[in-house]
């Protein structure tokens, strides 16, 4: 793209704020579930504190993937920029 097409794009703030707000809400649920789920699974399988931290880290990494996919999908539905 050349410089003139770059400068003609405008940020659509309502879309950005909507996606960020939804990401915060969903992120709190996803990462809370990862923390609680890792703790519960560690107790269920008798993994101890070290095992709980490992399971929580794995679930947290899966949560990052979920949140990345969510933001990308939301950006397709609510575009962050428009040509002005």
Beta strands, then each sheet from edge to edge (+ up, - down):
strand 1: 9-11
strand 2: 81-83
sheet 1: 1+ 2-
end
